[in-house]
Amino acid sequence: MTKIDDVARLAGVSTATVSRALRGLPTVSAATRRRVLAAAEQLQYAVSPNASRLAGGRTATVAVVVPWITRWFFGTVVEAVEDTLHESGYDLLLYNLGGRERLRKRVLRPSSLNKRVDGVMLVATHLRPAELSALAALDLPGVTISSGSEVPGWPCVRIDDMAAARTATRHLLDLGHRRIAHLSGDPDELAFTTHRDRRRGYQEALREAGIVPSPSLDLETQFTIDGGSRATAELLARGEPPTAIFAACDEMAMGAMRALRDAGLRVPQDVSVIGIDDHDLSGVLGLSTVSQPAAEQGRLAARILLDPLRGRALPAPVRRTVPGQLGRRPADPASEPVILPTRLVVRDSTAPPRPD
């Protein structure tokens, strides 16, 4: 196997010069670099990525922490993050917490991340005070995605969850619905505030229409198809079903549609259903939804995190987005989140309530 010493002898330089030349450092003249590259190519010498990274004091790896990788939003975000990182020569180290407290305690501490990664990304993972202190002690660049996962001093990329929920609820109100149920997230399952913001948006839209939110129409469940199905079955068992259901995510909305079908009710003739996300299957099922740019959130967050890792200063753009624009970084990225726009997508699952 060819070694760096062989390349140095053939090029007539020291091994240190070979190392600097192959790493692209500016302390090597153009002529010497060409001679080293020619010798390396002739000997078919390949630089070890790990050795090169360690020599530069970098790991070229970013830690990404998610609560549940199997769910559509998180999987979509992680795929976009990974693609963006790989384009810049960085690897992704994924931590899927999966509701496991022991794993969370092991991951979110300095010894787990120190000298293993160059940056950290939190996706919809709300940190406790001790975890915030642990990450601050690492002194690493970081970025968060989703409301409620903000870390002081880190940029945050997200949508306006309250506005998205208001849009969904207002769509049902505009169709004439007045008895609108809400399927919300389980606060004990996911340690982030997305479900709270979407509930507040739902309640605000009702109050603006002169409707007092009813606790009997607001159920907490998991952000899954099964969770939405169970909550809807419970809702129907209480009697006097709603004329419409707003689910905090599309997967819950899909579960609601399944439970309604199993109960002999038609969507939307008997009960309208709307969600948030624009899941890949939403179009197939004809589900009305408020579309959020999940992949774009991942790509933008990755680019923001890569900027300081590559020694670039963040540019000073507009403070926040408006509908129809891609997210831009605020002048002070640590002080205000980058908010990406959402849009209402009307399909076959929503219609005016029956006259009776």
Secondary structure, 3 states (H helix, E strand, C coil): CCCHHHHHHHHCCCHHHHHHHHCCCCCCCHHHHHHHHHHHHHCCCCCCHHHHHHHCCCCCEEEEEECCCCCHHHHHHHHHHHHHHHHCCCEEEEEECCCCHHHHHHHCCHHHHCCCCCEEEEECCCCCHHHHHHHHHHCCCEEEECCCCCCCCCCEEEECHHHHHHHHHHHHHHCCCCCEEEEEECCCCCCCCHHHHHHHHHHHHHHHCCCCCCHHHEEEECCCHHHHHHHHHHHHHCCCCCCEEEECCHHHHHHHHHHHHHCCCCCCCCCEEEEEECCCCHHHHCCEEEECCHHHHHHHHHHHHHHHHCCCCCCCCCCCCCCCCCCCCCCCCCCCCEEECCEEECCCCCCCCCCC
